[in-house]
């Protein structure tokens, strides 16, 4: 049984290595302006932009993004105004130079996360798979619980009331270019721009 599990790991690692060999990793390092604050905490960047009517906070990893992989960041909005506004992933634009990078809607992000955590049994016999049934049952129970938690954390469309805070996880596609990267967040009638080296 351990031999079968070893085969699965070798196949998965080999496929990942082949996929990663062709492209370099990307790293997002914040480059704050005068109205912004950038702090580092436990390997993550806390990037805050203050406007007159709103404040936007980003929490994202400093780890390199693997080639062709997506990444998650937490975005929070504070409505400092007296007017409510709608907020969703449609209010978030990520670009590299003039090229727009895909920002996932919550359903897309959840579907991709399911695909990422799906086991690949290519080259494994049905008998070997059957022998792994208890481990597979445990794996899929944990996976389903994690997917449920991930789904709850995703940024979904919301009306942000005056003097309130709203936020969630946003998934963004791999930034496959070498120009300056920028995350633009539209909060009501204010625009916040986060630049990355």
C-alpha positions in Angstrom: 0.0 0.0 0.0 2.9 2.4 0.8 4.4 1.5 -2.6 1.1 2.6 -4.3 1.0 5.9 -2.4 4.7 6.5 -3.3 3.7 6.0 -7.0 0.9 8.5 -6.7 3.3 11.1 -5.2 6.0 10.5 -7.8 3.4 10.9 -10.6 2.0 14.1 -9.1 5.4 15.6 -8.4 6.7 14.7 -11.8 3.7 16.4 -13.5 4.1 19.5 -11.3 7.8 19.7 -12.1 7.2 19.5 -15.8 4.5 22.2 -15.6 6.8 24.5 -13.6 10.0 24.0 -15.6 8.9 26.2 -18.5 8.1 29.5 -16.7 9.6 31.5 -13.8 7.8 32.2 -10.6 6.3 35.6 -9.9 6.6 37.6 -6.6 4.4 40.5 -5.5 6.2 43.0 -3.4 4.2 46.1 -2.5 5.4 49.6 -3.4 3.3 52.0 -1.3 2.5 55.6 -2.2 2.1 58.5 0.3 -1.5 57.6 1.3 -0.6 53.9 1.8 1.0 51.8 4.5 2.8 48.6 4.0 3.7 46.3 6.9 5.0 42.8 7.0 3.7 40.1 9.4 4.6 36.4 9.5 5.5 36.2 5.8 2.5 38.3 4.7 2.1 41.8 3.4 -0.5 44.1 5.0 -1.1 46.8 2.5 -3.5 49.6 3.4 -4.8 52.5 1.2 -6.6 55.4 2.8 -9.1 57.5 0.8 -11.5 60.2 1.9 -14.6 58.0 1.8 -13.1 54.5 2.0 -10.1 52.5 3.2 -8.9 49.3 1.5 -6.7 46.7 3.1 -4.9 43.8 1.4 -3.4 40.8 3.1 -1.3 38.7 0.7 1.6 36.3 0.9 5.2 37.2 0.1 5.8 33.7 -1.2 6.6 33.3 -4.9 3.6 32.4 -7.1 4.3 29.2 -9.0 4.1 29.3 -12.8 0.6 29.2 -14.2 -0.8 29.0 -10.7 -3.4 31.4 -9.2 -3.0 33.1 -5.8 -5.4 34.3 -3.1 -5.4 37.5 -1.2 -7.7 38.9 1.4 -9.3 42.3 0.6 -11.2 44.3 3.1 -13.1 47.6 2.5 -14.1 50.1 5.1 -16.9 52.5 4.1 -16.1 55.8 5.8 -18.9 57.7 4.0 -22.6 58.2 4.7 -23.6 56.4 1.4 -23.8 52.6 0.9 -22.1 51.1 -2.2 -22.1 47.7 -3.8 -18.8 45.7 -3.7 -17.8 42.4 -5.3 -14.9 40.9 -7.4 -16.2 43.1 -10.3 -14.8 46.1 -8.3 -11.3 44.6 -8.4 -8.9 44.9 -11.4 -5.4 43.3 -11.5 -3.1 44.3 -14.4 0.4 43.8 -15.5 1.4 46.7 -17.7 -1.7 47.1 -19.9 -2.6 43.4 -19.7 -5.5 42.6 -17.5 -5.0 39.5 -15.3 -8.1 37.4 -14.6 -9.8 38.0 -11.2 -12.0 35.0 -10.4 -15.6 35.2 -9.4 -16.3 33.2 -6.2 -17.8 30.2 -8.0 -14.8 30.0 -10.4 -12.4 30.2 -7.4 -14.2 27.4 -5.7 -14.3 25.2 -8.8 -10.5 25.8 -9.3 -9.8 24.9 -5.7 -11.8 21.6 -6.1 -9.7 20.8 -9.3 -6.4 21.6 -7.5 -7.3 19.2 -4.6 -8.6 16.4 -6.8 -6.4 13.3 -6.8 -5.0 11.9 -10.1 -5.0 8.1 -10.3 -3.3 7.9 -13.8 -1.2 4.7 -13.9 -2.7 3.2 -10.7 -4.6 0.0 -10.9 -8.2 -0.3 -9.6 -7.0 -2.9 -7.1 -4.4 -0.5 -5.7 -7.0 2.3 -5.5 -9.4 -0.1 -3.7 -6.7 -0.9 -1.2 -6.4 2.9 -0.4 -10.1 3.3 0.4 -9.8 4.2 4.1 -7.1 6.8 3.4 -9.1 8.2 0.4 -12.2 8.4 2.5 -10.3 10.4 5.2 -8.7 12.6 2.5 -12.0 13.5 0.8 -13.7 14.2 4.2 -10.9 16.7 5.1 -10.9 18.1 1.6 -14.7 18.7 1.6 -14.5 20.4 5.0 -11.6 22.6 3.8 -13.6 23.5 0.6 -16.6 24.4 2.7 -14.4 26.8 4.8 -12.8 28.2 1.7 -16.2 28.8 0.1 -17.3 30.7 3.2 -14.2 32.9 3.1 -14.6 34.0 -0.5 -15.5 37.6 -1.3 -19.1 37.7 -2.5 -21.2 40.6 -3.7 -22.4 42.8 -0.8 -23.8 46.2 -0.2 -21.4 47.9 2.1 -23.3 50.1 4.5 -22.0 53.4 5.8 -19.4 53.1 8.6 -19.1 49.3 8.1 -16.4 46.9 7.1 -16.6 44.0 4.6 -14.1 41.6 3.1 -13.2 38.2 1.8 -10.7 36.1 -0.1 -10.1 36.9 -3.8 -8.4 34.6 -6.2 -6.3 36.1 -9.1 -4.7 34.2 -12.0 -0.9 33.9 -12.5 0.5 37.3 -13.6 2.4 36.1 -16.7 4.3 39.3 -17.6 7.3 41.2 -16.3 5.9 44.8 -16.3 4.8 46.7 -13.2 1.8 45.0 -11.6 -1.1 47.0 -10.1 -4.3 46.0 -8.2 -7.1 48.5 -8.6 -10.0 48.5 -6.1 -13.1 50.6 -6.8 -15.0 51.5 -3.6 -18.0 53.6 -4.3 -16.7 56.5 -6.3 -13.1 56.2 -5.0 -10.3 54.3 -6.7 -7.5 52.7 -4.8 -4.3 51.7 -6.7 -1.8 49.2 -5.2 1.5 48.9 -7.0 3.8 46.0 -6.9 7.5 45.7 -8.0 
